[in-house]
Amino acid sequence: MSDALKHECGIALVRLLKPLEFYKEKYGTAFYGIQKMYLMMEKQHNRGQDGAGFASIKMDVEPGERYISRVRSNHAQPIQDVFKQINDRINEEMVAHPEYADDVPKLKANIPYIGELFLGHVRYGTFGKNSIESVHPFLRQSNWMHRNLILAGNFNMTNVKELFQNLVELGQHPKEMADTVTVMEKIGHFLDKEVMQLYQDCKTEGLSKREASPVIAERLDVAKILTRSSKNLDGGYAMAGLLGHGDAFVFRDPAGIRPAYYYQDDEIVVVASERPVIQTVFNVPFDKVKEVEPGSALIIKKNGDVSMKEILTPTVKKACSFERIYFSRGSDAEIYQERKKLGKLILPAVLESIDNDTDNTVFSYIPNTAETSFYGLVEAAQDFLNQRKKNYILENKEVLNADSLEKLLSVKIRTEKVAIKDAKLRTFITEDSSRDDLVAHVYDVTYGVIKPSDNLVIIDDSIVRGTTLKMSIIKMMDRLNPKRIVIVSSAPQIRFPDCYGIDMAKLEGLVAFKAALELLRERNLYHIVDEVYAKCKAQENYNDSDVVNYVTAIYEPFSAQEVSDKIAEMLSSPEIKAEVKIIFQTVEDLHIACPKNLGDWYFTGNYPTPGGNRVVNRAFMNFYEGKDARAY
C-alpha cells in the first residue's frame, strides 16, 4: 500500500500447561515462555510499531509475593525496548543471585516476568495518540487476586459513548472515554459481581475467607462474565484477558471481523493475530492452528482446562478482507495463494488497458507488500503469452523454421524492479502531508529499463488517498518516459470509511469519494449530496439498528470505470507526459480470491454491525458541515 495506512494491533498469548521445571529440563531454560513471547511479538511487528506491551502472571504464589508484572513502551522500537527492560531486570537479579540459575522455585519467587501466563500486544494508534497510557495491556488492579484484570485487544468499538454511559449508570466514574478502558471496566464490573457472589456462596457453605479463595478460582465462570459484559458491544474485536489468579480468555466479535488463531498441545496454549506466527515460533503444521470462532471465547482455566464457549450468537461472517490483501504477513499458506489470485484475476483488465501488447509492456510493483499479487499477475500474463505463441505455431506450422521458432520462443513477459522505497526518507517525512517536495522523493526509480514505446504496469495493494501516487509514484515513473502508465490496485475502490480498526475514518480523505464528488459536479448532479445529507441528518437520533447507509447514493449514478477514470485524471497532472490509467479489482473477483474473508464494507458500504451505518452517515455529515472530526 503506497499510501501510509495504519492497522490497529496484534495480540500474543502464551499459557504454559506444565510446571516451570518441565521447560527447564526439556528446553534448557525456565524463561521458555518469555522467549516465545518475544518471538511471537517480533513476528507481528508489521501489525504495530507505535507501542508494545507485555504482562505476566505467576500462579500459586505466597501472599506478599508479587505475581503480576507488566512493562510497556512507546519508544521508536518498542518491542526491543520492552524486552531490553525485561532482560536488564532479569540479568540484574541473576548477577546479584547466581544461585538462582538452577533453582526454579527461587527463580519464580524472586525474578520478575517469569511465570506461567503471558500476554503481549503491539499497536498502531488509529486516533493519533501515542502516549504510554494508550499502550496495551491495560491493568485493572485489586487486592483480591481474582479481581485483577489485564486486557489487550485488536479492536475498535463504534459505540464508545453508549458504553461509557452504561458505566456511568452503573455508578462508575471511568477515567477516560476510550474503547479499551470502557470495555475493561465493563468486564471488570461483572467480574467483581461474580467474585462477590461466589464469595457469598462460600461464606454460606461455612468456608473461611482464605478457604474461599481457591474455590472462587475454580468456580469462576469466565463465559458468564463475558456474556454479561459484551451485550451492547458494537465493533470488530479480538480481545485477550488475564485474571490475576490465572484464568485467561480470548474473545472474538460475532462477525469475525478481527482475526485470532490458537494452538494447543499438552505443553502450551498459544494465541496470535496471525497463523504463521504460531506455525513459525512453535514449528507446527498449518492444519494444527485453528481460528477462535466468531462470537466465541477461548477460555483457559487456571487448572489448565481449555474450552471454546459461545458468548454472542455469530452473525454472517465478515472477516476483514484487508487482512488478506495487505495487513497480515503473506507467509500464511492461504494468504499467499489468495494474493497471487488477486493478481491473476485482474489481468484481463490490464490487457485491455495495454491493447494486449505484452511485448511492449514492463510489469512491476509498488510497494514490497504488493510483490505476491505481482507474481500472480505475471504468471497470468505468461499464460496469456504462451497461449498466443501456441496459436501462432498452430496457424503457421507449415512455414516455421528453426530461426523463426527461436525468435518466437525468445519473447518473454518483461518484469523489472522500477521503484525502490527510501525507508529513511519516509521515516523523516512521517505524516506531514504539506512536505510535498519530500513526498515526491520517497521512491527512487531504476533508469534505463523502459523504452519510449513501452507501457509501464505497476501493481499496488490498494489505493486509499492517492497522495503518494500523485505526489511521488506517477511523477517518478514518468521520468522513465513510458508511453503509458497503468496503476493497478489489487483491491477494489475504497469508497467508505472503516470503523473497526483501520485508520480510514474520514470520507473526504478517500480518493474514490473525491472522484465521485467531482463527477457529480461535472454532470450537474451535486444536489444528490444535499439530499444524502438531509437523509443522514434525519437519522441522527435513530437507534443504530434503524439507521440506513445513504452515502451509497453518492456513487450510484456512475459505473466503477467512470470513477476509476476520474481518479486517474485527478492523480495525474499537466506536467505528466505519459497517458495515465488506473485499474481497480472488482468486488466480485475479490470474493473469488479471498472466499473466507468477505468483509467488504469499505468497498461496498455493507457494514457488518449496526454501528457501521451510523459511523458512515456521521462521517458524511462531518464532511458536509466542514468538521475535521472522526465519526466514532
Secondary structure, 3 states (H helix, E strand, C coil): CCCCCCECEEEEEEEECCCHHHHHHHHCCCCHHHHHHHHHHHCCHHHCCCEEEEEEECCCCCCCCCCEEEEEECCCCHHHHHHHHHHHHHHHHHHHCHHHCCCHHHHHHHCCCCCCEEEEEEECCCCCCCCHHHCCCEEECCCCHHHCEEEEEEEEECCHHHHHHHHHHCCCCCCCCCHHHHHHHHHHHHHHHHHHHHHHHHHHCCCCHHHHHHHHHHHCCHHHHHHHHCCCCCEEEEEEEEECCCCEEEEECCCCCCCCEEEECCCEEEEECCHHHHHHHHCCCHHHCEECCCCEEEEECCCCCEEEEECCCCCCCCCECHHHHHHCCCCCHHHHHHHHHHHHHCHHHHHHHCCCCCCCEEEEECCHHHHHHHHHHHHHHHHHHHHHHHHHHHHCCCCCCHHHHHHHHCCCCEECCCEEECHHHHHHHCCCCCCHHHHCCCEEECCCCCCCCCEEEEEECCCCCCHHHHHHHHHHHHCCCCCEEEEEECCCCCCCCCCCCECCCCHHHCHHHHHHHHHHHHCCCCHHHHHHHHHHHHCCCCCHHHCCCCHHHHCCCCCHHHHHHHHHHHHCCCCCCCEEEEEECCHHHHHHHCCCCCECHHHHCCCCCHHHHHHHHHHHHHHHHCCCCCCC
